[in-house]
Amino acid sequence: MKKIMFFLLSVILMVGTYSCIDYSTENADCYDYLTVNAKKIATGDTITVAVNDYVLLEIFDANQTRLNGTFYSSNLSAPFGTGKLGSITYSNTGIYKITVTTSDVAREFLVYIKVVTSTDYTLKINGNSITNGSTFKATTVQSLMFKVVDANGKVITTNFDFGNGSKIKADSTSLYYADAGTYKFTANSNGRVILITIEVTKATTDAIVLISSSISGGTINATLGLRCSTIPNFSSSKITYVAGEYTGFGWNKYIVSDVANIGGIDYFKWSVNVIGGSRFRLSWIQLKDGQTSFSYDGCNWSYDTSSIFWGASDYLYYFYLRIVNNTVVLSANAN
């Protein structure tokens, strides 16, 4: 009788541990399950990835709580990861066995990774191609536009995880990181994973900031911002004018109505399309209280004597947009 009870108990434990083979439905009796690139898989499955694409593995219990594990690959003598996430890339085609064990109970998952020749998927941030596994640097006032394209430039619907708790599935998306720090960013497109590190530093509150940019040949497409508080008695309800020129072009006057709060600071936003190395001169005004039309004495003129872009001799802002290592740089000089 004791032998029979022991046998039945063993069967129950085995079923409790390995009853999650069919993941077509959620089973409350499932003890835990494995995901590869955010897809639920059964032990023994074969997953196809491309050369140099990331393979992300996670373990979850029946309550969808992520568990700690140890991650092994047949081509490595030591684990490639421990903790709540295992990530690995393969530089050669072939089939590799991955074994995952949980740290709390002796349970094991097995999956095979079939690595095939890469079909190029590229992450673009603000129009610039980003290398998989690289580090991208940004500031807390910089708006970032993300998308993934294939070898033909077609935009691929992607699951974006920004590493700050924000996730979205979209063709393209934009955000800025309000807090300085280091974030692990992933873009999962049809099981193809791009993983980069985004290092965000606290932006200075200088008068003029570069919000976003892209490069096409030697031409710069940039969105810039002027801190609204540089205009005395600034009011978002008043009309704001910018008058300016850049290299090779005369002066123009524009009404600027787009005010954006970025990182807790209000900025006027305006866009330019210029050749790299262009020199700008700008002045900004708002009508004073009670004024209904423009006159030099009836305006509040923007100024910031602490700004590196301030030219105190003629009360204008001076700055340059340059291309350095395929990146747009905003600077107070041409060097």
ZADO-1210 file (C-alpha; in nm, 4 decimals, padded with zeros to 6 digits):
<atoms>
<atom x="00.0000" y="00.0000" z="00.0000" code="MET" pos="1"/>
<atom x="00.2812" y="00.2420" z="00.0904" code="LYS" pos="2"/>
<atom x="00.4546" y="00.1665" z="-00.2407" code="LYS" pos="3"/>
<atom x="00.1351" y="00.2469" z="-00.4336" code="ILE" pos="4"/>
<atom x="00.0885" y="00.5790" z="-00.2493" code="MET" pos="5"/>
<atom x="00.4504" y="00.6713" z="-00.3113" code="PHE" pos="6"/>
<atom x="00.4089" y="00.5921" z="-00.6821" code="PHE" pos="7"/>
<atom x="00.0922" y="00.8039" z="-00.7082" code="LEU" pos="8"/>
<atom x="00.2595" y="01.0949" z="-00.5277" code="LEU" pos="9"/>
<atom x="00.5526" y="01.0757" z="-00.7690" code="SER" pos="10"/>
<atom x="00.3164" y="01.0867" z="-01.0669" code="VAL" pos="11"/>
<atom x="00.1352" y="01.3896" z="-00.9222" code="ILE" pos="12"/>
<atom x="00.4641" y="01.5750" z="-00.8717" code="LEU" pos="13"/>
<atom x="00.5749" y="01.4964" z="-01.2249" code="MET" pos="14"/>
<atom x="00.2455" y="01.6175" z="-01.3706" code="VAL" pos="15"/>
<atom x="00.2651" y="01.9335" z="-01.1589" code="GLY" pos="16"/>
<atom x="00.6108" y="02.0031" z="-01.2905" code="THR" pos="17"/>
<atom x="00.5716" y="01.9190" z="-01.6581" code="TYR" pos="18"/>
<atom x="00.1990" y="01.9685" z="-01.7324" code="SER" pos="19"/>
<atom x="00.2615" y="02.2849" z="-01.9384" code="CYS" pos="20"/>
<atom x="00.3540" y="02.1178" z="-02.2653" code="ILE" pos="21"/>
<atom x="00.0466" y="02.2547" z="-02.4441" code="ASP" pos="22"/>
<atom x="00.0437" y="02.6316" z="-02.4160" code="TYR" pos="23"/>
<atom x="-00.2609" y="02.6891" z="-02.6324" code="SER" pos="24"/>
<atom x="-00.4595" y="02.7639" z="-02.3159" code="THR" pos="25"/>
<atom x="-00.3666" y="02.9083" z="-01.9792" code="GLU" pos="26"/>
<atom x="-00.3595" y="02.6263" z="-01.7238" code="ASN" pos="27"/>
<atom x="-00.3814" y="02.7283" z="-01.3602" code="ALA" pos="28"/>
<atom x="-00.2117" y="02.4004" z="-01.2671" code="ASP" pos="29"/>
<atom x="00.1032" y="02.4873" z="-01.4640" code="CYS" pos="30"/>
<atom x="00.3974" y="02.5367" z="-01.2342" code="TYR" pos="31"/>
<atom x="00.6154" y="02.7438" z="-01.4633" code="ASP" pos="32"/>
<atom x="00.6969" y="02.8040" z="-01.8291" code="TYR" pos="33"/>
<atom x="00.9774" y="02.9313" z="-02.0492" code="LEU" pos="34"/>
<atom x="00.9672" y="03.2142" z="-02.3061" code="THR" pos="35"/>
<atom x="01.2099" y="03.2744" z="-02.5917" code="VAL" pos="36"/>
<atom x="01.2012" y="03.6269" z="-02.7344" code="ASN" pos="37"/>
<atom x="00.8775" y="03.6828" z="-02.5400" code="ALA" pos="38"/>
<atom x="00.7045" y="03.3769" z="-02.6933" code="LYS" pos="39"/>
<atom x="00.5855" y="03.0870" z="-02.4741" code="LYS" pos="40"/>
<atom x="00.7497" y="02.7627" z="-02.5802" code="ILE" pos="41"/>
<atom x="00.7337" y="02.3957" z="-02.4834" code="ALA" pos="42"/>
<atom x="01.0391" y="02.2047" z="-02.3715" code="THR" pos="43"/>
<atom x="01.2143" y="02.0448" z="-02.6687" code="GLY" pos="44"/>
<atom x="01.0939" y="02.3054" z="-02.9201" code="ASP" pos="45"/>
<atom x="01.3233" y="02.4440" z="-03.1895" code="THR" pos="46"/>
<atom x="01.3356" y="02.8229" z="-03.2301" code="ILE" pos="47"/>
<atom x="01.4799" y="02.9869" z="-03.5431" code="THR" pos="48"/>
<atom x="01.6825" y="03.3078" z="-03.5111" code="VAL" pos="49"/>
<atom x="01.9264" y="03.4927" z="-03.7354" code="ALA" pos="50"/>
<atom x="02.3017" y="03.5279" z="-03.6969" code="VAL" pos="51"/>
<atom x="02.3926" y="03.7967" z="-03.4406" code="ASN" pos="52"/>
<atom x="02.0309" y="03.8386" z="-03.3268" code="ASP" pos="53"/>
<atom x="01.9688" y="03.8290" z="-02.9536" code="TYR" pos="54"/>
<atom x="01.7948" y="03.5303" z="-02.7978" code="VAL" pos="55"/>
<atom x="01.6167" y="03.6342" z="-02.4768" code="LEU" pos="56"/>
<atom x="01.4998" y="03.3666" z="-02.2305" code="LEU" pos="57"/>
<atom x="01.2786" y="03.4104" z="-01.9243" code="GLU" pos="58"/>
<atom x="01.1039" y="03.1739" z="-01.6812" code="ILE" pos="59"/>
<atom x="00.7604" y="03.2431" z="-01.5308" code="PHE" pos="60"/>
<atom x="00.5455" y="03.0671" z="-01.2744" code="ASP" pos="61"/>
<atom x="00.1696" y="03.0062" z="-01.2996" code="ALA" pos="62"/>
<atom x="00.1052" y="03.3604" z="-01.1710" code="ASN" pos="63"/>
<atom x="00.3263" y="03.5020" z="-01.4477" code="GLN" pos="64"/>
<atom x="00.5909" y="03.6040" z="-01.1949" code="THR" pos="65"/>
<atom x="00.9378" y="03.5986" z="-01.3450" code="ARG" pos="66"/>
<atom x="01.1694" y="03.3464" z="-01.1768" code="LEU" pos="67"/>
<atom x="01.5452" y="03.3244" z="-01.1352" code="ASN" pos="68"/>
<atom x="01.7274" y="03.0711" z="-01.3480" code="GLY" pos="69"/>
<atom x="02.0626" y="02.9591" z="-01.4842" code="THR" pos="70"/>
<atom x="02.1084" y="02.9528" z="-01.8619" code="PHE" pos="71"/>
<atom x="02.3435" y="02.7139" z="-02.0452" code="TYR" pos="72"/>
<atom x="02.4294" y="02.6753" z="-02.4147" code="SER" pos="73"/>
<atom x="02.5925" y="02.3747" z="-02.5798" code="SER" pos="74"/>
<atom x="02.8668" y="02.5888" z="-02.7337" code="ASN" pos="75"/>
<atom x="02.9786" y="02.7353" z="-02.3990" code="LEU" pos="76"/>
<atom x="03.1539" y="02.5743" z="-02.1030" code="SER" pos="77"/>
<atom x="02.9916" y="02.8071" z="-01.8490" code="ALA" pos="78"/>
<atom x="02.6426" y="02.9558" z="-01.8095" code="PRO" pos="79"/>
<atom x="02.5722" y="03.2587" z="-02.0266" code="PHE" pos="80"/>
<atom x="02.3380" y="03.4065" z="-01.7700" code="GLY" pos="81"/>
<atom x="02.1931" y="03.3798" z="-01.4214" code="THR" pos="82"/>
<atom x="01.8953" y="03.5636" z="-01.2781" code="GLY" pos="83"/>
<atom x="01.5673" y="03.6721" z="-01.4320" code="LYS" pos="84"/>
<atom x="01.6877" y="03.7094" z="-01.7926" code="LEU" pos="85"/>
<atom x="01.9298" y="03.5178" z="-02.0109" code="GLY" pos="86"/>
<atom x="02.0521" y="03.6723" z="-02.3386" code="SER" pos="87"/>
<atom x="02.2847" y="03.5267" z="-02.5993" code="ILE" pos="88"/>
<atom x="02.3803" y="03.5763" z="-02.9653" code="THR" pos="89"/>
<atom x="02.5323" y="03.3308" z="-03.2127" code="TYR" pos="90"/>
<atom x="02.7800" y="03.4418" z="-03.4785" code="SER" pos="91"/>
<atom x="02.7616" y="03.1150" z="-03.6736" code="ASN" pos="92"/>
<atom x="02.4739" y="02.9210" z="-03.8236" code="THR" pos="93"/>
<atom x="02.3816" y="02.5828" z="-03.6777" code="GLY" pos="94"/>
<atom x="02.1657" y="02.4236" z="-03.4111" code="ILE" pos="95"/>
<atom x="02.2482" y="02.4875" z="-03.0454" code="TYR" pos="96"/>
<atom x="02.0978" y="02.3303" z="-02.7358" code="LYS" pos="97"/>
<atom x="01.9991" y="02.5636" z="-02.4526" code="ILE" pos="98"/>
<atom x="01.9265" y="02.4297" z="-02.1065" code="THR" pos="99"/>
<atom x="01.7630" y="02.6368" z="-01.8350" code="VAL" pos="100"/>
<atom x="01.7313" y="02.5379" z="-01.4706" code="THR" pos="101"/>
<atom x="01.5381" y="02.7170" z="-01.1999" code="THR" pos="102"/>
<atom x="01.7175" y="02.8155" z="-00.8830" code="SER" pos="103"/>
<atom x="01.4417" y="02.7327" z="-00.6316" code="ASP" pos="104"/>
<atom x="01.3486" y="02.3776" z="-00.7432" code="VAL" pos="105"/>
<atom x="01.5437" y="02.1289" z="-00.9577" code="ALA" pos="106"/>
<atom x="01.3467" y="02.1783" z="-01.2801" code="ARG" pos="107"/>
<atom x="01.4959" y="02.1904" z="-01.6266" code="GLU" pos="108"/>
<atom x="01.3857" y="02.3282" z="-01.9630" code="PHE" pos="109"/>
<atom x="01.5377" y="02.2363" z="-02.2965" code="LEU" pos="110"/>
<atom x="01.5133" y="02.4292" z="-02.6226" code="VAL" pos="111"/>
<atom x="01.7035" y="02.4149" z="-02.9508" code="TYR" pos="112"/>
<atom x="01.8141" y="02.7317" z="-03.1288" code="ILE" pos="113"/>
<atom x="01.8453" y="02.7064" z="-03.5055" code="LYS" pos="114"/>
<atom x="02.0663" y="02.9906" z="-03.6279" code="VAL" pos="115"/>
<atom x="02.0244" y="03.0922" z="-03.9911" code="VAL" pos="116"/>
<atom x="02.1800" y="03.3545" z="-04.2166" code="THR" pos="117"/>
<atom x="02.0700" y="03.7008" z="-04.1123" code="SER" pos="118"/>
<atom x="01.7977" y="03.8909" z="-04.2948" code="THR" pos="119"/>
<atom x="01.8874" y="04.2457" z="-04.2092" code="ASP" pos="120"/>
<atom x="01.6624" y="04.4185" z="-03.9582" code="TYR" pos="121"/>
<atom x="01.7901" y="04.7583" z="-03.8487" code="THR" pos="122"/>
<atom x="01.6901" y="04.9728" z="-03.5531" code="LEU" pos="123"/>
<atom x="01.6744" y="05.3413" z="-03.6334" code="LYS" pos="124"/>
<atom x="01.6713" y="05.6179" z="-03.3736" code="ILE" pos="125"/>
<atom x="01.5901" y="05.9618" z="-03.5097" code="ASN" pos="126"/>
<atom x="01.6647" y="05.8288" z="-03.8568" code="GLY" pos="127"/>
<atom x="02.0123" y="05.6975" z="-03.7709" code="ASN" pos="128"/>
<atom x="02.0955" y="05.3247" z="-03.7981" code="SER" pos="129"/>
<atom x="02.1955" y="05.1733" z="-03.4623" code="ILE" pos="130"/>
<atom x="02.4239" y="04.8697" z="-03.4329" code="THR" pos="131"/>
<atom x="02.2779" y="04.5749" z="-03.2422" code="ASN" pos="132"/>
<atom x="02.4438" y="04.5441" z="-02.9009" code="GLY" pos="133"/>
<atom x="02.5777" y="04.9004" z="-02.9048" code="SER" pos="134"/>
<atom x="02.5315" y="05.1885" z="-02.6619" code="THR" pos="135"/>
<atom x="02.3250" y="05.4925" z="-02.7602" code="PHE" pos="136"/>
<atom x="02.3675" y="05.8182" z="-02.5681" code="LYS" pos="137"/>
<atom x="02.0902" y="06.0692" z="-02.5118" code="ALA" pos="138"/>
<atom x="01.9899" y="06.3476" z="-02.2747" code="THR" pos="139"/>
<atom x="01.6804" y="06.4012" z="-02.0639" code="THR" pos="140"/>
<atom x="01.5419" y="06.6640" z="-02.3048" code="VAL" pos="141"/>
<atom x="01.6022" y="06.4659" z="-02.6209" code="GLN" pos="142"/>
<atom x="01.2976" y="06.3264" z="-02.7991" code="SER" pos="143"/>
<atom x="01.3807" y="05.9881" z="-02.9544" code="LEU" pos="144"/>
<atom x="01.1961" y="05.8328" z="-03.2490" code="MET" pos="145"/>
<atom x="01.2292" y="05.4520" z="-03.2798" code="PHE" pos="146"/>
<atom x="01.1509" y="05.2207" z="-03.5704" code="LYS" pos="147"/>
<atom x="01.2790" y="04.8923" z="-03.7164" code="VAL" pos="148"/>
<atom x="01.3204" y="04.8442" z="-04.0913" code="VAL" pos="149"/>
<atom x="01.4067" y="04.5428" z="-04.3078" code="ASP" pos="150"/>
<atom x="01.6709" y="04.5245" z="-04.5820" code="ALA" pos="151"/>
<atom x="01.4329" y="04.7023" z="-04.8231" code="ASN" pos="152"/>
<atom x="01.3596" y="04.9855" z="-04.5809" code="GLY" pos="153"/>
<atom x="01.0109" y="04.8582" z="-04.4961" code="LYS" pos="154"/>
<atom x="00.9017" y="04.9473" z="-04.1434" code="VAL" pos="155"/>
<atom x="00.8320" y="04.6380" z="-03.9294" code="ILE" pos="156"/>
<atom x="00.5682" y="04.6328" z="-03.6539" code="THR" pos="157"/>
<atom x="00.7727" y="04.5873" z="-03.3374" code="THR" pos="158"/>
<atom x="00.7350" y="04.5303" z="-02.9642" code="ASN" pos="159"/>
<atom x="00.9419" y="04.8065" z="-02.8047" code="PHE" pos="160"/>
<atom x="01.0584" y="04.7784" z="-02.4429" code="ASP" pos="161"/>
<atom x="01.2318" y="05.0972" z="-02.3326" code="PHE" pos="162"/>
<atom x="01.3760" y="04.9524" z="-02.0118" code="GLY" pos="163"/>
<atom x="01.2047" y="05.2165" z="-01.7964" code="ASN" pos="164"/>
<atom x="00.8748" y="05.0319" z="-01.7543" code="GLY" pos="165"/>
<atom x="00.7289" y="05.1612" z="-02.0826" code="SER" pos="166"/>
<atom x="00.6348" y="04.9103" z="-02.3535" code="LYS" pos="167"/>
<atom x="00.4439" y="04.9501" z="-02.6787" code="ILE" pos="168"/>
<atom x="00.3721" y="04.7572" z="-02.9989" code="LYS" pos="169"/>
<atom x="00.3853" y="04.9891" z="-03.2987" code="ALA" pos="170"/>
<atom x="00.5393" y="05.0572" z="-03.6387" code="ASP" pos="171"/>
<atom x="00.7257" y="05.3504" z="-03.4860" code="SER" pos="172"/>
<atom x="00.7138" y="05.5331" z="-03.1582" code="THR" pos="173"/>
<atom x="00.8812" y="05.8205" z="-02.9774" code="SER" pos="174"/>
<atom x="00.9576" y="05.9175" z="-02.6206" code="LEU" pos="175"/>
<atom x="01.2168" y="06.0899" z="-02.4089" code="TYR" pos="176"/>
<atom x="01.3739" y="05.9591" z="-02.0894" code="TYR" pos="177"/>
<atom x="01.2836" y="06.2041" z="-01.8123" code="ALA" pos="178"/>
<atom x="01.5432" y="06.0603" z="-01.5718" code="ASP" pos="179"/>
<atom x="01.9144" y="06.0123" z="-01.6203" code="ALA" pos="180"/>
<atom x="02.0351" y="05.6519" z="-01.6032" code="GLY" pos="181"/>
<atom x="02.1215" y="05.3402" z="-01.8026" code="THR" pos="182"/>
<atom x="01.8390" y="05.1538" z="-01.9730" code="TYR" pos="183"/>
<atom x="01.8298" y="04.8149" z="-02.1473" code="LYS" pos="184"/>
<atom x="01.6228" y="04.8704" z="-02.4621" code="PHE" pos="185"/>
<atom x="01.4839" y="04.5823" z="-02.6700" code="THR" pos="186"/>
<atom x="01.3031" y="04.5793" z="-03.0033" code="ALA" pos="187"/>
<atom x="01.1316" y="04.2481" z="-03.0813" code="ASN" pos="188"/>
<atom x="01.0200" y="04.2254" z="-03.4453" code="SER" pos="189"/>
<atom x="00.8584" y="03.8923" z="-03.5359" code="ASN" pos="190"/>
<atom x="01.0894" y="03.7147" z="-03.2930" code="GLY" pos="191"/>
<atom x="01.3963" y="03.9041" z="-03.4159" code="ARG" pos="192"/>
<atom x="01.5433" y="04.0880" z="-03.1156" code="VAL" pos="193"/>
<atom x="01.7652" y="04.3935" z="-03.1149" code="ILE" pos="194"/>
<atom x="01.9123" y="04.4806" z="-02.7752" code="LEU" pos="195"/>
<atom x="02.0991" y="04.8031" z="-02.7012" code="ILE" pos="196"/>
<atom x="02.1939" y="05.0079" z="-02.3979" code="THR" pos="197"/>
<atom x="02.0669" y="05.3642" z="-02.3767" code="ILE" pos="198"/>
<atom x="02.2720" y="05.5926" z="-02.1530" code="GLU" pos="199"/>
<atom x="02.0786" y="05.9044" z="-02.0559" code="VAL" pos="200"/>
<atom x="02.2512" y="06.2024" z="-01.8971" code="THR" pos="201"/>
<atom x="02.0823" y="06.4995" z="-01.7395" code="LYS" pos="202"/>
<atom x="02.0602" y="06.7768" z="-01.9952" code="ALA" pos="203"/>
<atom x="02.1845" y="07.1209" z="-01.9253" code="THR" pos="204"/>
<atom x="01.9198" y="07.3897" z="-01.9217" code="THR" pos="205"/>
<atom x="02.1043" y="07.6018" z="-02.1754" code="ASP" pos="206"/>
<atom x="01.8987" y="07.8390" z="-02.3856" code="ALA" pos="207"/>
<atom x="01.9083" y="07.6235" z="-02.6986" code="ILE" pos="208"/>
<atom x="01.8962" y="07.2421" z="-02.7102" code="VAL" pos="209"/>
<atom x="01.8950" y="06.9807" z="-02.9858" code="LEU" pos="210"/>
<atom x="01.5741" y="06.7791" z="-02.9429" code="ILE" pos="211"/>
<atom x="01.6032" y="06.5356" z="-03.2336" code="SER" pos="212"/>
<atom x="01.7923" y="06.4985" z="-03.5602" code="SER" pos="213"/>
<atom x="01.8578" y="06.2822" z="-03.8635" code="SER" pos="214"/>
<atom x="02.1117" y="06.2919" z="-04.1458" code="ILE" pos="215"/>
<atom x="02.0563" y="06.2440" z="-04.5174" code="SER" pos="216"/>
<atom x="02.3827" y="06.2706" z="-04.7057" code="GLY" pos="217"/>
<atom x="02.5390" y="06.5926" z="-04.5802" code="GLY" pos="218"/>
<atom x="02.2013" y="06.7475" z="-04.4964" code="THR" pos="219"/>
<atom x="02.0805" y="06.7800" z="-04.1381" code="ILE" pos="220"/>
<atom x="01.7142" y="06.7586" z="-04.0418" code="ASN" pos="221"/>
<atom x="01.6913" y="06.8860" z="-03.6854" code="ALA" pos="222"/>
<atom x="01.4352" y="06.9910" z="-03.4292" code="THR" pos="223"/>
<atom x="01.5682" y="07.2451" z="-03.1818" code="LEU" pos="224"/>
<atom x="01.4250" y="07.4037" z="-02.8721" code="GLY" pos="225"/>
<atom x="01.4606" y="07.7428" z="-02.7071" code="LEU" pos="226"/>
<atom x="01.3900" y="07.7506" z="-02.3340" code="ARG" pos="227"/>
<atom x="01.0755" y="07.9615" z="-02.2995" code="CYS" pos="228"/>
<atom x="01.1913" y="08.1193" z="-01.9739" code="SER" pos="229"/>
<atom x="01.4605" y="08.3106" z="-02.1635" code="THR" pos="230"/>
<atom x="01.1823" y="08.5546" z="-02.2585" code="ILE" pos="231"/>
<atom x="01.0885" y="08.7836" z="-01.9667" code="PRO" pos="232"/>
<atom x="00.7230" y="08.7500" z="-01.8651" code="ASN" pos="233"/>
<atom x="00.6818" y="08.4593" z="-02.1048" code="PHE" pos="234"/>
<atom x="00.3229" y="08.3559" z="-02.1710" code="SER" pos="235"/>
<atom x="00.2207" y="08.0534" z="-02.3785" code="SER" pos="236"/>
<atom x="-00.0888" y="08.2467" z="-02.4866" code="SER" pos="237"/>
<atom x="00.1125" y="08.5226" z="-02.6566" code="LYS" pos="238"/>
<atom x="00.2463" y="08.5137" z="-03.0098" code="ILE" pos="239"/>
<atom x="00.6180" y="08.4414" z="-03.0251" code="THR" pos="240"/>
<atom x="00.8376" y="08.5418" z="-03.3148" code="TYR" pos="241"/>
<atom x="01.1789" y="08.4171" z="-03.4183" code="VAL" pos="242"/>
<atom x="01.3913" y="08.6089" z="-03.6656" code="ALA" pos="243"/>
<atom x="01.7090" y="08.4492" z="-03.7896" code="GLY" pos="244"/>
<atom x="01.9500" y="08.3600" z="-04.0634" code="GLU" pos="245"/>
<atom x="02.1920" y="08.0802" z="-04.1391" code="TYR" pos="246"/>
<atom x="02.4907" y="08.0452" z="-04.3694" code="THR" pos="247"/>
<atom x="02.4087" y="08.1405" z="-04.7274" code="GLY" pos="248"/>
<atom x="02.0549" y="08.2587" z="-04.6556" code="PHE" pos="249"/>
<atom x="01.9049" y="08.5928" z="-04.5558" code="GLY" pos="250"/>
<atom x="01.6945" y="08.6829" z="-04.2563" code="TRP" pos="251"/>
<atom x="01.3461" y="08.5454" z="-04.2114" code="ASN" pos="252"/>
<atom x="01.0771" y="08.6022" z="-03.9483" code="LYS" pos="253"/>
<atom x="00.8496" y="08.3227" z="-03.8292" code="TYR" pos="254"/>
<atom x="00.5659" y="08.2812" z="-03.5841" code="ILE" pos="255"/>
<atom x="00.6430" y="07.9873" z="-03.3535" code="VAL" pos="256"/>
<atom x="00.3411" y="07.8366" z="-03.1776" code="SER" pos="257"/>
<atom x="00.4635" y="07.4899" z="-03.0783" code="ASP" pos="258"/>
<atom x="00.5588" y="07.4794" z="-02.7095" code="VAL" pos="259"/>
<atom x="00.6556" y="07.1408" z="-02.5672" code="ALA" pos="260"/>
<atom x="00.7294" y="07.0386" z="-02.2106" code="ASN" pos="261"/>
<atom x="01.0365" y="06.8165" z="-02.2203" code="ILE" pos="262"/>
<atom x="01.1900" y="06.6923" z="-01.8979" code="GLY" pos="263"/>
<atom x="00.9797" y="06.9417" z="-01.7010" code="GLY" pos="264"/>
<atom x="01.1038" y="07.2430" z="-01.9024" code="ILE" pos="265"/>
<atom x="00.9025" y="07.4388" z="-02.1612" code="ASP" pos="266"/>
<atom x="01.0709" y="07.4843" z="-02.4992" code="TYR" pos="267"/>
<atom x="00.9737" y="07.6537" z="-02.8222" code="PHE" pos="268"/>
<atom x="01.0243" y="07.3944" z="-03.0956" code="LYS" pos="269"/>
<atom x="01.1273" y="07.4695" z="-03.4490" code="TRP" pos="270"/>
<atom x="01.2758" y="07.2610" z="-03.7288" code="SER" pos="271"/>
<atom x="01.5521" y="07.3261" z="-03.9809" code="VAL" pos="272"/>
<atom x="01.6855" y="07.1484" z="-04.2875" code="ASN" pos="273"/>
<atom x="02.0402" y="07.2654" z="-04.3570" code="VAL" pos="274"/>
<atom x="02.3854" y="07.1641" z="-04.4718" code="ILE" pos="275"/>
<atom x="02.6153" y="07.0451" z="-04.1919" code="GLY" pos="276"/>
<atom x="02.8361" y="07.3219" z="-04.0532" code="GLY" pos="277"/>
<atom x="02.5696" y="07.5905" z="-04.0935" code="SER" pos="278"/>
<atom x="02.5977" y="07.8971" z="-03.8692" code="ARG" pos="279"/>
<atom x="02.2822" y="08.0422" z="-03.7146" code="PHE" pos="280"/>
<atom x="02.1955" y="08.3845" z="-03.5730" code="ARG" pos="281"/>
<atom x="01.8617" y="08.4125" z="-03.3961" code="LEU" pos="282"/>
<atom x="01.6515" y="08.6556" z="-03.1965" code="SER" pos="283"/>
<atom x="01.3255" y="08.5765" z="-03.0186" code="TRP" pos="284"/>
<atom x="01.0470" y="08.8098" z="-02.9066" code="ILE" pos="285"/>
<atom x="00.6984" y="08.8237" z="-02.7574" code="GLN" pos="286"/>
<atom x="00.4726" y="09.1283" z="-02.7483" code="LEU" pos="287"/>
<atom x="00.4632" y="09.3032" z="-02.4116" code="LYS" pos="288"/>
<atom x="00.1434" y="09.3139" z="-02.2099" code="ASP" pos="289"/>
<atom x="-00.1074" y="09.5485" z="-02.3686" code="GLY" pos="290"/>
<atom x="00.0694" y="09.5560" z="-02.7056" code="GLN" pos="291"/>
<atom x="-00.1226" y="09.4502" z="-03.0147" code="THR" pos="292"/>
<atom x="00.1366" y="09.4932" z="-03.2898" code="SER" pos="293"/>
<atom x="00.5110" y="09.4619" z="-03.3297" code="PHE" pos="294"/>
<atom x="00.7451" y="09.7462" z="-03.2414" code="SER" pos="295"/>
<atom x="01.1000" y="09.7284" z="-03.1084" code="TYR" pos="296"/>
<atom x="00.9997" y="09.8978" z="-02.7840" code="ASP" pos="297"/>
<atom x="00.6806" y="09.6949" z="-02.7455" code="GLY" pos="298"/>
<atom x="00.8477" y="09.3542" z="-02.7209" code="CYS" pos="299"/>
<atom x="01.0087" y="09.1278" z="-02.4642" code="ASN" pos="300"/>
<atom x="01.3379" y="09.0115" z="-02.6142" code="TRP" pos="301"/>
<atom x="01.4802" y="08.6730" z="-02.5265" code="SER" pos="302"/>
<atom x="01.8188" y="08.6704" z="-02.3586" code="TYR" pos="303"/>
<atom x="02.0375" y="08.4441" z="-02.1477" code="ASP" pos="304"/>
<atom x="02.3728" y="08.5930" z="-02.0590" code="THR" pos="305"/>
<atom x="02.4844" y="08.2610" z="-01.9049" code="SER" pos="306"/>
<atom x="02.4265" y="08.0689" z="-02.2279" code="SER" pos="307"/>
<atom x="02.7246" y="07.9580" z="-02.4354" code="ILE" pos="308"/>
<atom x="02.5222" y="08.0667" z="-02.7394" code="PHE" pos="309"/>
<atom x="02.4664" y="08.4242" z="-02.6222" code="TRP" pos="310"/>
<atom x="02.6331" y="08.7026" z="-02.8208" code="GLY" pos="311"/>
<atom x="02.6161" y="08.9988" z="-02.5862" code="ALA" pos="312"/>
<atom x="02.7475" y="09.2494" z="-02.8424" code="SER" pos="313"/>
<atom x="02.4336" y="09.2438" z="-03.0586" code="ASP" pos="314"/>
<atom x="02.1824" y="09.0547" z="-02.8405" code="TYR" pos="315"/>
<atom x="02.1553" y="08.7534" z="-03.0688" code="LEU" pos="316"/>
<atom x="02.2058" y="08.3808" z="-03.0232" code="TYR" pos="317"/>
<atom x="02.4812" y="08.2167" z="-03.2295" code="TYR" pos="318"/>
<atom x="02.5226" y="07.8434" z="-03.2849" code="PHE" pos="319"/>
<atom x="02.6291" y="07.5770" z="-03.5341" code="TYR" pos="320"/>
<atom x="02.4937" y="07.2391" z="-03.6406" code="LEU" pos="321"/>
<atom x="02.7731" y="07.0012" z="-03.7403" code="ARG" pos="322"/>
<atom x="02.8037" y="06.6329" z="-03.8337" code="ILE" pos="323"/>
<atom x="03.0580" y="06.4458" z="-03.6213" code="VAL" pos="324"/>
<atom x="03.0956" y="06.0659" z="-03.6573" code="ASN" pos="325"/>
<atom x="02.7554" y="06.0496" z="-03.8282" code="ASN" pos="326"/>
<atom x="02.5956" y="06.2305" z="-03.5350" code="THR" pos="327"/>
<atom x="02.4466" y="06.5799" z="-03.5304" code="VAL" pos="328"/>
<atom x="02.6195" y="06.8095" z="-03.2834" code="VAL" pos="329"/>
<atom x="02.4951" y="07.1465" z="-03.1583" code="LEU" pos="330"/>
<atom x="02.7831" y="07.3755" z="-03.0624" code="SER" pos="331"/>
<atom x="02.8721" y="07.7374" z="-02.9999" code="ALA" pos="332"/>
<atom x="03.1562" y="07.7283" z="-03.2530" code="ASN" pos="333"/>
<atom x="03.2425" y="07.5665" z="-03.5830" code="ALA" pos="334"/>
<atom x="03.5251" y="07.3496" z="-03.4458" code="ASN" pos="335"/>
</atoms>
